[in-house]
Amino acid sequence: MHLSSRILSAALATILAVSALCLPASAAKYDTLTFPDAAGNQITYVDQPYQDIAQLPIGAAIILTGMPDYNAAYNDGQYNYVGFNTDKGTWYIRLGSSSVDALKKIVPDDGSITEFTACGVYVGLLAANGLPVVDLAQGQALVYSAQAGGDAVHPLASELPQYQQQIDAAKAAQAAAEAAAAQQAAKEAEFTSRGLPYVNYTPTGIMVWIPTHGGTKYHSYSGCSGMIDPQKVDLGYAEARGFDACKRCH
């Protein structure tokens, strides 16, 4: 192939890719869908016709069918977005404060869902790449599962925040567990560095002295009973180790 032909082919591919923003790639699955919003008002979403995205008014209730592209996630500092390969070309989904992981609870990326119909509001073009955006934070979704044999309706206005709460709670629990494990490791390291075995104990805030070269008693001061290299520890630790109070100094 001549160089000029290769250049022409590349230019044609670019034009076709850009035109996907303007012309519907295929007929939508639904012409209209009506659902109640959070306030109970009936909202009708429409398979909006347009030849150019500039013809679509901001705020139009639109139906889009396709699948999310979880590799195309984006955050603009205010909202979370994810790519959406639709019957009208490549769009982006705006999820509000909910994360992409919350959407994955409804549309998992494990192959179990084969079609996702999103009912939301057109909010303009994404500043990062100029692609059109549908806001689903207050919308609805129909998720097609071949295993279930049909569409399941998901009210995103309630489900996305609900799943986000579960995700946040799980992350908080994991962080708390990791912090507790780190604290425990630090406590164990403290005793290990002093040549003492670690045992689980309940701190009392009372400090005593224990022998390190034999003996079964804890003491109120380091010079009692001629101890050599005694260690100062919490009374709870001493008792957990099996030490009893010295009758001379207690």
C-alpha positions as CSV (number, residue, x, y, z in Angstrom):
1,M,0.0,0.0,0.0
2,H,1.3,3.4,-0.9
3,L,2.0,5.9,1.8
4,S,-0.8,8.2,0.6
5,S,-3.3,5.3,0.8
6,R,-2.2,4.5,4.4
7,I,-2.6,8.2,5.4
8,L,-6.1,8.3,3.8
9,S,-7.1,5.0,5.7
10,A,-5.9,6.4,9.0
11,A,-7.8,9.7,8.4
12,L,-11.0,7.8,7.5
13,A,-10.7,5.7,10.7
14,T,-10.4,8.9,12.7
15,I,-13.5,10.4,11.0
16,L,-15.5,7.3,11.8
17,A,-14.5,7.3,15.4
18,V,-15.5,11.0,15.8
19,S,-18.8,10.5,14.0
20,A,-19.8,7.9,16.7
21,L,-20.5,11.0,18.9
22,C,-23.0,12.3,16.4
23,L,-24.9,9.4,14.9
24,P,-26.6,6.6,16.8
25,A,-24.8,3.3,16.2
26,S,-27.9,1.2,16.5
27,A,-31.5,1.3,17.5
28,A,-32.1,1.7,21.2
29,K,-33.6,-1.2,23.1
30,Y,-36.5,1.0,24.4
31,D,-38.3,4.0,22.9
32,T,-39.5,5.3,26.3
33,L,-39.3,4.2,29.9
34,T,-41.1,5.8,32.9
35,F,-40.1,5.5,36.5
36,P,-40.8,7.4,39.7
37,D,-38.1,9.7,41.0
38,A,-37.0,10.0,44.6
39,A,-40.0,12.4,45.3
40,G,-42.4,10.0,43.7
41,N,-42.9,12.0,40.5
42,Q,-43.1,10.0,37.3
43,I,-40.2,10.7,35.0
44,T,-40.3,9.6,31.3
45,Y,-36.9,8.8,29.7
46,V,-36.7,8.9,25.9
47,D,-34.5,7.4,23.3
48,Q,-33.6,11.0,22.3
49,P,-33.0,11.5,18.5
50,Y,-30.2,13.7,17.4
51,Q,-27.8,14.0,14.5
52,D,-25.3,16.0,16.5
53,I,-24.8,16.0,20.2
54,A,-25.1,19.8,20.2
55,Q,-28.8,19.3,19.3
56,L,-29.5,17.5,22.5
57,P,-30.6,19.9,25.2
58,I,-29.0,19.9,28.6
59,G,-31.3,18.3,31.1
60,A,-32.9,15.9,28.6
61,A,-34.0,12.6,30.1
62,I,-32.3,10.0,28.0
63,I,-32.1,6.3,27.5
64,L,-28.7,4.7,26.7
65,T,-28.0,1.0,26.3
66,G,-24.5,-0.5,26.4
67,M,-21.9,-1.6,28.9
68,P,-19.6,0.4,31.3
69,D,-15.9,0.6,30.5
70,Y,-14.4,0.3,34.0
71,N,-10.9,0.9,32.6
72,A,-12.1,4.5,31.7
73,A,-12.7,5.9,35.2
74,Y,-12.3,9.5,36.0
75,N,-12.8,12.0,38.9
76,D,-12.9,15.7,38.3
77,G,-12.5,16.6,42.0
78,Q,-16.3,16.8,42.4
79,Y,-17.9,13.8,40.7
80,N,-16.9,10.2,39.7
81,Y,-17.3,9.2,36.1
82,V,-16.9,5.9,34.1
83,G,-16.8,5.3,30.4
84,F,-20.0,4.0,28.8
85,N,-20.0,2.2,25.4
86,T,-23.5,2.8,24.2
87,D,-25.9,2.5,21.3
88,K,-25.1,6.2,20.6
89,G,-21.4,5.9,20.7
90,T,-19.0,6.5,23.6
91,W,-20.4,8.4,26.5
92,Y,-19.5,8.8,30.2
93,I,-21.6,8.0,33.2
94,R,-21.6,10.5,36.1
95,L,-22.1,8.9,39.4
96,G,-22.2,11.8,41.8
97,S,-20.2,11.1,45.0
98,S,-20.7,7.3,44.5
99,S,-17.6,5.4,43.3
100,V,-17.2,3.2,40.3
101,D,-17.1,0.2,42.7
102,A,-20.7,1.1,43.7
103,L,-21.8,0.8,40.1
104,K,-19.9,-2.5,39.9
105,K,-22.3,-3.9,42.5
106,I,-25.1,-3.3,40.0
107,V,-23.2,-4.0,36.8
108,P,-20.4,-6.4,37.7
109,D,-17.5,-6.9,35.3
110,D,-17.5,-10.7,35.6
111,G,-19.5,-11.3,32.5
112,S,-22.8,-12.1,34.3
113,I,-24.4,-8.9,32.9
114,T,-24.5,-8.6,29.1
115,E,-26.5,-5.4,28.7
116,F,-27.0,-2.3,30.8
117,T,-29.8,0.2,30.0
118,A,-29.2,3.5,31.7
119,C,-31.9,6.1,32.3
120,G,-30.5,9.5,33.3
121,V,-30.1,13.1,32.4
122,Y,-27.8,14.6,29.8
123,V,-25.5,17.1,31.5
124,G,-23.2,18.2,28.7
125,L,-19.6,17.3,27.7
126,L,-16.9,16.0,30.0
127,A,-14.2,18.7,30.2
128,A,-11.4,16.2,30.2
129,N,-12.2,14.7,26.7
130,G,-15.3,16.4,25.3
131,L,-17.4,13.2,25.4
132,P,-21.1,13.5,26.3
133,V,-22.1,12.7,29.9
134,V,-25.3,11.1,31.3
135,D,-25.9,11.7,35.1
136,L,-27.2,8.6,36.8
137,A,-27.1,9.8,40.4
138,Q,-30.8,10.3,40.4
139,G,-31.7,7.9,37.6
140,Q,-32.7,4.3,36.9
141,A,-31.1,1.3,35.3
142,L,-32.2,-1.9,33.7
143,V,-29.7,-4.7,33.9
144,Y,-30.0,-7.6,31.6
145,S,-28.9,-11.0,33.0
146,A,-29.0,-13.9,30.6
147,Q,-29.0,-16.2,33.6
148,A,-32.1,-14.5,35.1
149,G,-33.6,-14.3,31.6
150,G,-34.5,-10.6,31.5
151,D,-34.1,-7.1,32.8
152,A,-34.0,-6.2,36.5
153,V,-34.8,-2.6,37.4
154,H,-32.4,-0.8,39.8
155,P,-33.3,2.6,41.3
156,L,-29.9,4.2,41.2
157,A,-30.8,7.1,43.4
158,S,-31.1,4.8,46.4
159,E,-28.9,1.8,45.4
160,L,-25.7,3.7,44.5
161,P,-25.6,5.5,47.9
162,Q,-26.5,2.2,49.6
163,Y,-23.7,0.3,48.0
164,Q,-21.3,3.2,48.6
165,Q,-22.1,3.0,52.3
166,Q,-21.3,-0.7,52.3
167,I,-18.1,-0.1,50.5
168,D,-17.1,2.8,52.9
169,A,-18.0,0.6,55.9
170,A,-15.9,-2.3,54.6
171,K,-13.0,0.0,54.0
172,A,-13.3,1.6,57.5
173,A,-13.4,-1.9,59.1
174,Q,-10.4,-3.0,57.1
175,A,-8.5,0.2,58.1
176,A,-9.4,-0.4,61.7
177,A,-8.3,-4.0,61.6
178,E,-5.0,-3.0,60.0
179,A,-4.5,-0.3,62.6
180,A,-5.2,-2.7,65.4
181,A,-2.8,-5.3,63.9
182,A,-0.1,-2.6,63.6
183,Q,-0.6,-1.5,67.2
184,Q,-0.4,-5.1,68.3
185,A,2.8,-5.7,66.3
186,A,4.3,-2.6,67.9
187,K,3.5,-3.8,71.4
188,E,5.0,-7.2,70.6
189,A,8.1,-5.6,69.1
190,E,8.6,-3.5,72.2
191,F,8.9,-6.6,74.4
192,T,10.9,-8.5,71.9
193,S,13.4,-5.7,71.7
194,R,13.8,-5.9,75.5
195,G,14.4,-9.7,75.4
196,L,11.0,-10.4,77.0
197,P,8.3,-12.8,75.7
198,Y,5.1,-11.2,74.7
199,V,1.8,-12.3,76.3
200,N,-1.7,-10.9,76.0
201,Y,-2.5,-8.8,79.0
202,T,-4.7,-6.1,80.3
203,P,-2.7,-2.9,81.2
204,T,-3.3,-1.6,84.7
205,G,-1.1,1.5,84.6
206,I,0.8,0.1,87.7
207,M,4.5,-0.6,87.0
208,V,6.5,-3.3,88.8
209,W,9.9,-5.0,88.4
210,I,10.3,-8.6,87.4
211,P,13.5,-10.7,87.4
212,T,15.1,-11.8,84.1
213,H,17.4,-14.5,85.5
214,G,15.0,-16.7,87.4
215,G,12.4,-16.0,90.0
216,T,8.6,-16.0,90.3
217,K,7.9,-12.7,92.1
218,Y,7.3,-9.1,90.9
219,H,8.7,-6.3,93.0
220,S,7.9,-2.7,93.8
221,Y,11.5,-1.5,93.3
222,S,14.4,-2.8,91.3
223,G,16.8,-3.5,94.2
224,C,14.6,-6.0,96.0
225,S,15.9,-9.6,96.4
226,G,19.2,-8.8,94.7
227,M,17.7,-9.0,91.2
228,I,20.2,-8.7,88.3
229,D,19.0,-6.8,85.2
230,P,15.3,-6.6,86.3
231,Q,12.8,-5.2,83.8
232,K,10.1,-2.7,84.5
233,V,6.7,-3.8,83.2
234,D,3.0,-3.3,83.7
235,L,1.5,-5.3,86.6
236,G,-1.0,-6.8,84.1
237,Y,2.0,-8.2,82.1
238,A,3.7,-9.6,85.2
239,E,0.5,-11.4,86.3
240,A,-0.1,-12.7,82.8
241,R,3.4,-14.2,82.9
242,G,2.6,-15.9,86.2
243,F,4.5,-13.7,88.6
244,D,3.2,-13.2,92.2
245,A,3.7,-10.2,94.5
246,C,6.9,-10.3,96.6
247,K,6.0,-10.4,100.3
248,R,9.0,-8.3,101.2
249,C,8.1,-5.2,99.2
250,H,4.4,-5.5,98.7
